[in-house]
């Protein structure tokens, strides 16, 4: 099942500090980028960009 991103579910909004912390923790625990996106209801591209920008890997 696909998740579609509409204005109601955060498209175009910045990640919060709390979301950034979760991304880092989950990524360091070995959670896949797509699973992180699913958990946060964000686009996987947003998660990929955040991980690249923050150099978590």
Beta strands, then each sheet from edge to edge (+ up, - down):
end
